[in-house]
Amino acid sequence: MLEIVAQDRPGLLYDIGSTLARLGCNIEVALIDTEGQKAIDVFYLTEQTKKLNAEKQQSLREALQSALG
């Protein structure tokens, strides 16, 4: 499960989705919400139908921090 809370802006969901796709993550479920100017997005992710291992989780964390920084 990946939860992202960030300032909402045009292109935010695209940046998240393209980062997930680039790293080979599949989105099984996505819950997208906006409260005022805050985006609250929750994704249930897999890689080749399996949970993400610790190494993939770390890579994903770093890539998202860079993309959304």
Residue pairs with C-beta under 8 A, 6 or more apart in sequence:
1 42
1 43
1 44
1 45
2 42
2 43
2 44
2 45
2 60
3 40
3 41
3 42
3 43
4 16
4 39
4 40
4 41
4 42
4 43
4 64
4 68
5 38
5 39
5 40
5 41
6 12
6 38
6 39
6 41
6 68
7 37
7 38
7 39
8 34
8 37
8 38
8 39
12 39
12 68
13 32
13 39
13 41
15 67
15 68
16 41
16 43
16 64
16 67
16 68
17 27
18 67
19 60
19 63
19 64
19 67
20 27
20 43
20 45
20 60
22 63
23 56
23 59
23 60
23 63
24 47
24 48
25 45
25 46
25 47
25 52
25 56
25 60
26 45
26 46
26 47
26 48
26 49
27 43
27 44
27 45
28 44
28 45
28 46
29 43
29 44
30 41
30 42
30 43
30 44
31 41
31 42
31 43
32 39
32 41
33 39
33 40
33 41
34 40
45 52
45 60
46 52
47 56
52 60
